[in-house]
Each structure stands twice: as C-alpha cells, then as structure tokens.
C-alpha cells in the first residue's frame, strides 16, 4: 500500500514535468502545425543560463527568473530569425530548420558551457516527505514542481479562454485566413506563441534538471518522452 | 458606423505563380450601392476580391477606397482600413463559439472601440440575426449552412466596414435560404448604406438585387452596366451568364 502511494505521487510529479514539455510543443503545433524539434534544445540552453546565474549569484530564484525570461526571448527570437523565413514554403522546410536549430543550440551549449553533465540545484529540499513516519515518495521540491506546472497550465488555459489576446491566438491557430481577414496580425500572434512555448520549455528545464543532470542533450531526451503522440 | 466608401480597382493584374488570373481589371463600386461581379468559373471573380483584400498581392494596378489610393500590404492591414472580405464557403471558425466568431470580427479595429461600443455591436448583430442570438454559446461547427452564412456576414459587419466584399454567399444553400441571404444583402445596402461588392455565379439572383453589374471573362472585364441593362441583354446573358 505504501509503495502504491509512493509510486502514484512520484508518478504525478513526473507527469507534471512531461505536461509542461508537452504543452510547450503543443502551443507551436496548434499555432503552426509544426513539431518543434528544437524545443528541448531551447529548454536546455535556458537551463544552462539559469545554472550560470545560480552559481554566480548564489540565488536559485535569480536563476529561475532568468531561465523563464530567457525562454520567452529565445522563443520569440527563434521564430523571427529562423522560422519566419520558412513561412509560405513547403511545410518540411520548417521541420528541417528546427532540427538545424537544435544542432546549433547543442553546439553552442557545448562551446559556452562545456559538455560535462552538470547538476542543477532544486528550489526546495529533495528529502522525501513523511507522514507519521511513512515516506510519501515525494519531496518538498516535488510539491513545488507540481504546483508550478498546475498554476502555469491553469493560467494559460484561462488566458486562452477569457482574454482577447487568447481569442486572437485561437482564431489564428484554427483559421489563419479568416483571422487575417478579420484584422488579426497572425505573424505577430505566432511569435507570441513561440515566446510562450519558450517560457514553458524553460520552466520544464529547471524543474526536470535536478533529477536528470544537465548536458547539451539532456532536455532533448526529456522532450522526446514528452512529445505528443499523434 | 464609419461612412461607407466607394471602391475602385484600376488596372489590376494578379495571379498565382505563373498563372495570371486578372489581366488589368478595372471596376468601380459606388458608395452605398451593390455592385455584382459576374462570370463563369475561372473568370477571375474570386481573384479580384482576393487582390482587393490583400490575400494576394496585385502585380500591377491600384485600389482606391473613397477616392484615395491604398497601399495593399496584407489582409490584416486591409481589414483595418475598412475592407471586409467574406470568403466563399461559409468560412466560420468552427472551433469557436458563435459569439467568439463575432468578437474575432471586431479585432479589425481594436484600439478605437470601447467595451460598451463592442457590446453594442454584439447586440446589434444579435438583433439582426435572431437565430445567432439563441446559439451564441454554441460552437459554430453546429450551425446549419444558412446560419453559417449569417454568421460570416455578421462577423464582417461587427468590424464596421466601409466596403463589404461578398464571395458567393448563396453557394451551397437551399433556394429558400439563398433568397433570405439576397434579401439581407439588399437590406444592408438600402437601410445601412453599405457599399457591397457581390461576387456570384448565380447571375440572375445577383442582378435582381444589384445596382450595377460587371461581367468578367478569363480575367478581363467584358461588360459593365446598370444591373437592369445587363439583365435585359439577352446575347450577353447567353454568352457569359448562362440564363
């Protein structure tokens, strides 16, 4: 019974991490029908930036904030610089370009941060919680992970459903032509979608890395497991 | 509502890749009137609307709105200028609700509209289109063909356009529903003074409501006259309009 509880709870936490990765992939998939192979690479890169900040400032939260901000910026920059030129080209072009982007990011990470696996700190204690002496199989940090993903997902869902920016994103994703004819700047909406995907990927990176170690390929491994099956 | 404007296309050349679909088409749609654009399949009617609304970039020629030339950069920019293009095929956004579809229509002029103004525009749409009011929370996918056509026209109207471009609004509708749509087009022009460019395969019913008619054939204007005069021209009808 105890084992059942432990595996269920830790399973939920791992599921949450995959949910964040899947959400970042789906944001781009829904908006542009493109599977972004560079998603893991982007998350890996922002997590390295976080590690550098954590080691230099000694503050976990400074690194956390830097990772999320860098994710937003990196997502937008990748879309504008690399994906935008493939618009109105055969769909395979964009796919190949994301693979190229992945190789580029992994290469740059190797140059800047080295290829040695690095350990990433956790925000809270990773010592398992206990209730009356029974281990639950999850730590304080795991609770934080589940909470962070849950809050982010719910916030995104609410924004998509109830704000006019969310309506613009949904309209652009479902029918780009009608959206454009209605005055929606679809290109801008897609950039915002990539920025949000970058943010979610960055979040996934900082919450998964304490349990996987970080190296230039680690987030791509996690991303493959989080890919939507369809 | 912003004032309706006249729309002129002057020597438009446009096409897709190597194919030229419009060979220098000039039309003039008077403010507040219905101008029917007629012709067989492949005459260039849809391409004309697509070129005016910015869905394709004209290679040559000018478009004038209210007598002033507009630079056509993109469909979103043309929508914001006041050109509402309702494409063929009852193009609702099926995954959104009826009300969300209408709110998408209002995105064309977001900055200038207050919350109460937007609410008023929604109310207006529901008053004109009663069946939509009952289904405002339903997905557009659940609507019938006639209701979808209503919704796409209502969506275009919530953008408060200066010119309304309608592409084959009667296509695929039952005859009775088609008559309702034509009545609506007439009403929008007569009561609201909207400038309408009506592309139709069904020349007979289009000419019945139009003030002016233009006939296209293989990308060129072959006739342009009062709707009544066109409807009375037996040879022309026979040749190009099939009735």
Interface residues (C-beta under 8 A of the other chain):
Chain A: X164 X167 X168 X170 X171 X174 X175 X177 X178 X179 X180 X181 X182 X183 X184 X185 X186
Chain B: X53 X55 X74 X75 X76 X79 X80 X84 X85 X87 X91 X92 X93 X94 X95 X96 X100 X103 X104 X105 X107 X108 X109 X110 X155 X159
